[in-house]
Amino acid sequence: MSEAIIIKDAVCSFCGCLCDDINVEVEGGMVKRVRHACRLGSSKIMGHARMESPMIRKDGKLAAASFQEAYDRAAEILLAAAKPLLYGWASTTCEAQKKGILLAEEVGGVLDSTATVCHGPSVIGIEEKGLPGATLGQVKNRADTIVFWGCNPAEAHPRHSLRYSSNSCGRFTPKGREGRKIIVVDVRETRTAKNADKFVRITPGSDYEVISALRMLVAGKGETVPDEVGGVLKADLADIAATLKAARFGAVFFGLGITHSRGRYKNIDNALSLVAELNSHTKFVIMPMRGHYNVGGIGQVLAWSSGYPMSVDFTRGLPYFNPGETAACDLLARRDVDAALIIAADAVSNFPRATAAALADIPVIQIDPYENPTTLHSEVVIPCAVVGVEVEGTAYRMDGLALRLRKLVDCSLPSDEEILRGILESVHKQRQLTANGGA
C-alpha cells in the first residue's frame, strides 16, 4: 500500500472564492481526505460518479466511441453549422478558454459564457460606470462595515464570511466579527441575514428605489425621500446611510438578487454610483459575488482577446457584441443558431424552458466530467479531467485576482484544453480535405 501524501495549500475549484488554503490527503492515486474546504468544495475534490468514455449518438442512442471519433464528429457538426453557439466556459481554465475563442473564430460561431444568465447585468453596469474595487484580502484586513445585497454567501459561498469578509480576522480588523458592522439587504431572511447587525427586508423589485433613497440620504438630501421606500421606513434608511458614511473602510457585496430583479443592469449602475458617492466621505469598495470558480476568467480572456467580456459573435469575421442580440438565450429564443457546443455548464437545467427546448432541436456537443440533463440532448459527449483536481490551470477569483490551480491526482481523461485542441485540429483537417476535393 502506497504512503499517504499531504498536499498543502491547494486551490479549491468550486466557487468564485477560490480558497487557496486547502489540504488534501492523497493515497494510492486517489483523494482520501480534504481539510479546510467547505462541504461543497470538499465534495467536488473528493469526486463522484462520472462519465468514463466519449459517446456519439447513433440510431437515437448514445454509444461509446474513441476520443478521435468524438473530435471528428464534433468538428463535422461545427463545420456544417451556419452559426454555431459555443457556450459555458465558467468552470474551466483560462488556457481552455483561449482555445475556445480560437475555435469560435475558426468555425464562425458565437461564444458566450454563463455570465449572461447570472452576472451579465453586473458586467454591463460596470462597463458604464466603472468599478471601485479591491481584493478580498483588502476587505479582510481593512473593512469595518460590510453590506451583503441580494446575496447569501452563507449557502452559496460558505467560506466567504470566515475567510474574507464578516467573520474573518485581518491585520487591521483583529476582532473579526466583533469589530464589524454587517448589513444585509434582501427580500427574505437568509442564513447570512441571521449573522447581520441589521437586516433590511425590501419589497421584491425595489432595489433601484432603495439605492436611490440611500444616495439622496448620503448626499444630505433626505427631505426628498418619502416616508417609506421599497417597504423600508425612511428612518431605517437614514440609519443605514449614517452607518455607511461613518465607516473607515466599507465593502458592498451583491448577488443575483439585485442583477435579476427589476432594473437589471441599472440596479448595478445605481449601486456603483452609491459607492462612488460614499467615497466622498470615506473609503468604500464594491464587488459582485461571482458563482462558478472561473466565470470571471472567461470575461477577462474574452476582453483581452476580442475587446468584449461576453456574448461575442465571430460570424462576421470580426468580434461583434450586442447584449440582447448576441447572448445565448436570445439566439436560442430566436432559433438563430443551428448547433451548440456546451462546455463546463449545464444549459438545459439553467436556461428558460423555451431556450432549453431549442437546444433539443439542434445538434449539441457536450464537454463535461459529469452526466447532466444537457447530456440527454447531446449528439456528442466528451468527458474531461476535473480542473484543480486532475489537471492544473489558471483561474480568476471573484475579485479579479488570477490564481494557479494545481493537479492533485493523475487522470486518464484529457483536459478541456486538450479536447478543444483535438476538435480544432480535426476542423483544420476536414477543411483541408474539402479544399483538396476530399482526396
HELIX and SHEET records of a PDB file:
HELIX    1   1 ARG A   39  MET A   46  1                                   8    
HELIX    2   2 PHE A   67  ALA A   80  1                                  14    
HELIX    3   3 CYS A   94  VAL A  107  1                                  14    
HELIX    4   4 THR A  114  VAL A  117  5                                   4    
HELIX    5   5 GLY A  120  LYS A  129  1                                  10    
HELIX    6   6 LEU A  136  ARG A  142  1                                   7    
HELIX    7   7 PRO A  153  ALA A  156  1                                   4    
HELIX    8   8 HIS A  160  ARG A  163  1                                   4    
HELIX    9   9 GLY A  176  GLY A  179  5                                   4    
HELIX   10  10 ALA A  193  ASN A  195  5                                   3    
HELIX   11  11 ASP A  207  VAL A  218  1                                  12    
HELIX   12  12 GLY A  222  THR A  224  5                                   3    
HELIX   13  13 LYS A  234  ALA A  246  1                                  13    
HELIX   14  14 LEU A  256  THR A  259  1                                   4    
HELIX   15  15 TYR A  265  LEU A  278  1                                  14    
HELIX   16  16 VAL A  295  SER A  306  1                                  12    
HELIX   17  17 ALA A  328  ALA A  333  1                                   6    
HELIX   18  18 ALA A  347  ASN A  350  1                                   4    
HELIX   19  19 ARG A  353  LEU A  359  1                                   7    
HELIX   20  20 PRO A  373  HIS A  377  5                                   5    
HELIX   21  21 ASP A  416  ALA A  435  1                                  20    
SHEET    1   A 3 ILE A   5  ALA A  10  0                                        
SHEET    2   A 3 ILE A  22  GLU A  27 -1                                        
SHEET    3   A 3 MET A  30  ARG A  35 -1                                        
SHEET    1   B 9 LYS A  61  ALA A  64  0                                        
SHEET    2   B 9 MET A  55  LYS A  58 -1                                        
SHEET    3   B 9 VAL A 380  ILE A 382 -1                                        
SHEET    4   B 9 VAL A 364  ILE A 367  1                                        
SHEET    5   B 9 ALA A 339  ILE A 343  1                                        
SHEET    6   B 9 PRO A  84  GLY A  88  1                                        
SHEET    7   B 9 VAL A 110  SER A 113  1                                        
SHEET    8   B 9 VAL A 312  ASP A 313 -1                                        
SHEET    9   B 9 TYR A 320  PHE A 321 -1                                        
SHEET    1   C 5 LYS A 198  ARG A 201  0                                        
SHEET    2   C 5 LYS A 181  ASP A 186  1                                        
SHEET    3   C 5 THR A 145  TRP A 149  1                                        
SHEET    4   C 5 PHE A 249  PHE A 254  1                                        
SHEET    5   C 5 LYS A 283  PRO A 288  1                                        
SHEET    1   D 2 GLU A 228  VAL A 229  0                                        
SHEET    2   D 2 VAL A 232  LEU A 233 -1                                        
SHEET    1   E 2 GLY A 393  TYR A 396  0                                        
SHEET    2   E 2 ALA A 402  LEU A 405 -1                                        
END                                                                             
